[in-house]
Amino acid sequence: MLRSGSRIASVVGRRSALTSIPSVACRNISLLGQAKRSQPISKPLRVPVRCQATIAPEQTFAQEVPVSRVDDRKVAVSFGPEQWTRFHHFWLRDHCRCPECFHPVTKQRLVNTFEIPSDVAPAKVESKPEGLEVIWQTSTPHVSVYPWAWLRKNAYDPAPGQANSSDKVLWGAKIKQDPPTVPYADVMSSNDKGLFKWLSNIDKYGFSFVSGVPATTEATEELTERIGFIRETQYGKFWDFTSDLARGDTAYTTLALGAHTDNTYFTDPCGLQLFHLLSHTGGTGGATLLVDGFYAASLLKELHPSAYDILSRVGVPSHAAGEDISLYTPQPQGSYPILGHAHGELVQVRWNNDDRSVMNKLSPNELEQWYEAIRLWNGLVTHEDSEFWVQLTAGTVVVVDNHRVMHGRSGFSGKRRMCGAYVGVDEFRSKYAVLKERFAPDAVAQEVGGEGRSVWAENL
């Protein structure tokens, strides 16, 4: 993801700025006991608040225990010189992860947020090796412990001045020199290390090849299902097709296709798209084109910021209407711009000029600006420095992140047989997150330790 307002790396090998969360060597937090739904939380008792932040001199840790302070509304934690961050009392109580407040197996909330008094306050706050310990002012004492790495990762007052924890590498035509590739045998291995490498490539580069795949639909479908459920659309579930126009789409012809993303006519475009050229006989051509949409967007933002702003705001109507039995348009129609953002970061590229519907919602001046903006965008997308061309052969599978990398092809003659499938973005992200827990645990997991998924795991 690309953060709005930041300078983006525009060549292979340069990564967006990242700030890692230092791990803290602390003892595990015990979450023993029978989980049960919390009883109604009583009104707070007014007792003096004590704060302790001392460490016994004989205790030694990889990092000093952070200092904590408390006032009438927030607890402040210092992670270093001039690095104070604050947490509301209510927020802390609402995020207690003890077994009474958060089910250790289902990873679902048990505490009733709306029974927490709005003026809930701690009776005691203490900095301990395992985290911030808070004893709450209630008729029945309740103790919450928050790991230091978890607090740091979820700081919001102030928000950490760092990029998202993603590790995207933007690329242009030079990626051809060393494209991300994983052997088929590694991906299919039961130890899942090759699968993790494959998904890591997709997350980092937006695409990855798999080499040595048996040139059969069965092997390709099995490979796809290593990621997750195959997403069925109007084109079916797993495709096996030639240029016979069996479906009402230009992909089922021999014509060239410019760089585009699929499913711009869906409210929820597919996350991944996988292709495998099984055979090509009696002709030439049909090279595959890949373009990093995030790379092109970074150039547009740097060279033409006003155009970037327009393409980030103006929704583009789209349709799929080549067959009488279906008519797809995203809902609400015309609501989704070419460059989609979340929290100031570029998270999705939706670009298929062939599937664009009528632009009739803009003022005359806005329409002129939009057409000029897409002209500049198209110039960057089709520039030779952006285009990665590759001639696929039987045995090589390519999968692309359809929210980032555009694909296309040159025209061809003869008969090509292709197979492939879509996978939903949530299926991909779920499998990747599970494998990251195993092979690349974050700072919180390293600090808390233990077997299985912790209640403090990322994204919970």
N, C-alpha and C positions, 0 to 999 in steps of 0.2 A: 504494500500500500504506500502511496505517495502522500506525504503530509503537505497540506496547503501552506504556502509561504516559505517552504524550505528549498534549498538548492539541491537538485536531484542529480545523482550520478548518471552519466549518459553514455558510458562505454562499458564493455564487458570487463569485469574484474573490480569495478568500483561499486561499493555497496552504500545504501542509504545509511545515514548516521545512526548508530545504535548505542544504547547505554545499557550495559548488562547490570543485573542485580547481584551484588556480591553475596556469596553464600556465608552463612554463619554456622559454625560448628557448635551445636547445642544438643542437649539430650532430648530424646523423644518426648512428646507429650502423650500422656496416657489418656485414652478415651474409653475407659472401661465402664461397664455398667449397663443395665438394661435400658434401652432407649424407650421413651414413652412421651406422649404428648404433654407439653407443659400445662400445669395448672394456671388459672388466671393469675396474672402478675399483679401483686398488690401495690398500693400507693407507696411511694418511697418514704422511709423514715428519715427524719431530720437529725442526723448525727454528724459530728465533726468529720471532715475529710482528711485523711492522712496520705501523704505521698512519700514513698521510700524509693530511692534510686541508688542505694549503695551496694557494693559488691565486696564480699569477703576477700581480703588480699591474697588468700591462698588459692582462690579460684582462677583458673587460666582458660581463656577461650580464644578462638581464632580472631574474634573481633570483640571489642569491649561492648558490654551490654548498654544499649542506648539509654539515655536519661529521659525520664518522663516527668511531666508537670500537669497539674489539673487546675481548672477554674470552674466557674459555675455552669458552663455550657460545654466545654471541650476538654479533651486530654491532649496535651502537646507532647510530641516525641522528638528527640534530637538524634539524628543518625550521623551527626558529625558537626564540625564547626559551621555555624550559620546554615544548618540544614534542618530547621524545625518544620514539622508538619503537624497538623491538628486534626483530631477526629471528634465529631459530636458524640456526646454521651448516648443519645438515642441511636445513632448509627452503630456504635459499638455494641449496645445491648441487642439490637436487631440482628447483628451478625455473629452472635455467640454460636459456637459450633460444638458445644458440649452435647452429649447424647440426649439430654432432655430438650434441647433446642433445635437439633439438627440430626436427622436419622443417619447413623453411621453406615448403614447398608444401602438404603435407597437414595441417599444424598439429597433428601428433600427437607424443607423447613418443617419443624414441629412447633416452634414458638409462634404465638399469635401476635403479629406485629401490632394489631389494633388494641391489644390489651396492655401494651407497654405504656406506662404513663408518659405523657409528652415531656414532663420535667424530670424523668428518671435521672438519677445521679449516682456516682460511685461513693461508697463509704470509705474505700481504700484503693489506691492505685500503687502498684509496685513493679519495678523493672526486675525481671528475673531472667536467667539464662535462656529459658525456653520461650520467653515472650513477655508481653505486657499482661500482668495479672490484674483483673478488676474485680473487686468484691462490691456487689451492688447493694444500695440502701433499700432493702425490702424486708417485710416482716419475716419471710423465710430467706435466709442468706443465699445468694446465688453467686458463684464464682465463674468468671470467664477468663480464658487465657488465649491471647492472640499472638501467633508466631511473628517474630520481627520481620522476616522476609515477606510474609504475607501483608503486614501493615505497610511496608515500604512499597510493595508492588501495587497496592490498592490506594495509595495516598491520593487525596483529592484537594487538600487545603494546606498549601497550594498544590496544584497538580504538578507532577514531575516534568521538568523541562527536557523531555527526551522523545525520540521517535517511537513509533510502535515497535513492538518486539519482533516484528517480522524481519526476514533476512533476504529481501528481494535483490536480485542482480539484474539490472537492465542491460539489454544487449541490442546490437545491430547486426549487420551482415557478417562481421568478423566472427560471430559465434560459430560459423561454419568450420572454423579451424579446429574446434574442440567442443562439439555439441554434447550436452548431457546425455549419457547412454548407460543403460544397465543391462547385463546379460539376462536372457529369459530364465535360465536355470537358477540364477540368484533370486529373481523375483518370485519364482514358484517354490523356492526352498521353504521348508516348514519352520526354519528359524526366524523368518520374517525380516532378516537384516536387509536382504536385497529389495524387498517390498518397501521398507522404510527409506532406502536410498532412492528408489523410484519416486515415491511420493514427495520426498524432500526436494528432488530435482524439480518436480512440478511446482511445488510451493515457491522455490527460489527463482527458477527461470521461466515458469509459466508453460513449460513443455518438457518432454523427455522422450527419447527413443528407447525401445527395448529390442535388442538384437538376438538373433538366433531363435526366433519364434517359428514353430512348425507352420507351414503355409496352409493351414486348414481353418475353417470357421470354428470348429470345436475348440481348438487350442486358443484361438483368439478370444472366444467368448469366455473360456475359463480364465484367461489372463485378465480380462475386464472385471470379472467377478472377484478377483483378488482385492479390488478396491472396494466394491460394495454392490448394492443392487443396481441392475441396469434400468435406466429410465425409459419407459415406453412412451412414444409420441405417435403422431399421425403417420410417421414413417415405419412404425412397428417397434419391436423391442431390440433385437439384434439384427443388423442389416447385412444383406448379402446381395449386391446389386451390380448392374452394368449400365452402360449408357443407352438404355432402351426407352427412356422417358416413361418408365413404369409408374413413376410418381410425378406429380405436377411441380417439379422443381428443376432449375437449371443444372443442379448437381447431377441429374440423371441424363445429361447430354455429354457431347464431346467438347463443348464450348469452354473457353477460358473463364476462370472465376477470379475476380479481384479480391484483395485481402478483406476479410469480413469476419464478424462473429456470427454464430448461429443463434436462431430463436429470438431475434429482436422483436418478433411478433408475440412472444410469450411474456406474461407478467413476470414469470420466474424462469429466465433462460437456464438451460442446462449448465452444469458446472464444468464437466470435462467432456471432451470428445476424442474418441479413439479411432484410428484408421489403420487398416492393413491392406496393402496391395497384394492380392493373391496371385494375379497373373496379368500380363499385358502382351498380347500377341497381334501380329500383323500390322504394326504401326509404331509410331514414335510420339514423343511429347509427353504431356501429363506430369510435368515436374510439380512438386509440391512447394507452395510458398508459405512461409511463416513470417509474421511481423509482430514484434513486441509492442502492443498498444500502450503500455506504460512508458516505454522508451519514447515513442512518438509523442505522447502527451507531455512528457518532461521537456522535450524540445519545443513543443508548441507553447508551453507555459513560459519558457525562458525567452523565446524569440518573439512571441506574439501573445502577451498576457491578456489582452482584451479579447482575442479570439478564444483563448482557453476559458475565460469567464463565460462567454456566450455559450460555448458547447457544454459547459457545466450547468447551465441554467435552463436552456431552452429544450423542452421535451420534443421528441420526434415520433410521430405516429408511424406505425408499421403494420404489415399484414402478411398473412400466408393464405392465398386464395386460389391456388392452382388446381384444386380439386373441388368438385361440386358438393362433396359430402362434408366439407369442413371450411370454416372461415375464422382464422385466428387473428385477433388483435389484442394487444396488451391493455389491461384495464387499470385505471382509466386511460383511454386512448390518448396518446400524445403527452403522457406524464413523465416519460423517462428520457433524460438527456443522453447524449453520446458518452459523456464523461460523468459517471456516477460517483458521488462522494458520501462519506460517513465520517462525522467528527473531524471534518477538515482534511480527510485523506481520500485520495483516489482509490476506489475499490472495484470499479467495474467500467469496462469499455463495451458499449453497445453500438456497433457500427456495421450496417449492411445497407448501402445506398440502393441496392437492387430491390429490397423489400420495403423501402420507405413509401409511406402514403402521402396524401396531399398536405402540404404545409399551408394551413389557412387560419391559424390562430394568432399570427403576429401582425404588428403594425407594419406599414410600408417601410419605415426606417429600420425596424428590427429585422424584417425579412432580408433587406439588403445586407445588414451586418451578419446575419446568420449564413447567408450564401457565401459571403467573403470568408467567414470563419471556416466553413467546411472546405473551401477551396485551399486554404492554407493547410488545414489538417490533411487533406488528401495529398497535397504536395509532399508532406513529411512521410506519410504512410507509404507512398509509392516511390520515394527516393531510393536510389540503389544502396545507400548506406544503411537503410532500414530493412531491406529485403534479404531474407535467408532462403535461398532456393536449394532444394535437394531432390534428387531423383530416387524415389522410393523403389525398393525391390522386394520381392517375396521374402519373407522372413524378418523384415524390419517393421515394427509397429511404432507409430508416433501417437502420443496423447498430448492434447493441448488444454490449457486452462481457458475455457471459453469466456471467462470474465476478464481476460487479460490479453491473450495472444490471438491475433487474427490469422486466418488461414485462407489459402486460395490455391489455384493451379493454373498451369498453362494449358492451352488447347491441345488436343491429341487426336491421333488417328488410330485405327485398329480397335481391338476389343480389350477393355480393361475390366477386371473383376475385382471389386473392392468389398471389404466387410468392415464392420465397426459398430459402435454403440455410443450412447450418451450415459453419463453417470451424474447424478445430482450433486450439487456443490456441498450439500450437507452430508451426503454419504462420504465424499472425499475428505472433508474436514474432520468428520468423526473418526474415520480410520487413521488419518494422519495424527490426530490428537492422541489416540490410544497408543500408537507406536512411539510417539514422542515421550509418553510417560515411561515407556520401557527403555528406550535407547538414548534419550536426551532430556532427562528430568530437569525441571527448572529449579531456581534457587529455593523456592518454598519447599518443594519435594525433597531436596537435598537436606534442608534444615530439619524438617519434621521427621523424615525417614519412615520406617515401618513398612509392613507388607500391604500390598493392594493399594487402591486409590484412596488417598487421604481426603478427609473432609475439607482440607485446606487446598485441594488441588486447583490448578488454574482453571478459570472459566466457571467455577461453581458459585 
